[in-house]
């Protein structure tokens, strides 16, 4: 599923989608959400008495026209849907109802206080959608997939079997090199040797093939990932998230969600719990 609002950043996601389509057949859903207050929504335009029905019908008609025009400019088939409701909850419901395997969306990101309090729309989708989400930042480099960068604490975090299977599938589809990256907060030769041994054991336990191990030193994981990406040619970053919500998110945040807002490469997030 690709949420689209017909802005340039939304088309960055479709740009990435073309690389996926070169490797395997994909049943694609392009979804546009017309946002409406839940208290005012009666299930349809006709049954919602407090909204401006003519304005909403005109908006839906315009979106349908944009979908028609888009079909003339892309070389793949897709199902188009116009939905009503809150953006995050509507996309999450659609994903569950249609058994979507992957969400792909563009994002402008968020900075400063806005990021800490409300975050970006992409962050919210990552938090509340149970399937993996690939986000493409407006300023991210989109390139053919040859190198996958998997960021984790390969000892502390238990990686879900479904997510591991999806990572292996991506590697197989693209015939890509898998790079395991762990960010450390200090340079310590003995600690680095131990971490590399743990990462090697992790890879062997999962039966990983065609992989490399990397350590990068930085006090903050998002900055470390960014610096590593600037120095290497990674095409897709993979990272798990605990998808904390509410007060928990406010206090603890999420490394993965921070990367959603700032990653300079396309980023695939998946839930760790």
Secondary structure, 3 states (H helix, E strand, C coil): CEECCCCHHHHHHHHHHHHHHCCCCCCCEEEEEECCCCCCCCCCCCCCCCCCHHHHHHHHHHHHHHHHHHHCCCCCCCEEEEEECCHHHHHHHHHHHCCCCEEEEEECCCCHHHHHHCCCHHHHHHHHCCCEEEEEECCCECCCCCEEEEECCCCCCCCCHHHHHHHHHHHHHHCCEEEEEEEECCCCHHHHHHHHHHHHHHHHHHCCCCEEEEEEECCCHHHHHHHHHHHCCCCEEEEEECCCCHHHHHHHCCHHHHHHHHCCEEEEEEECC
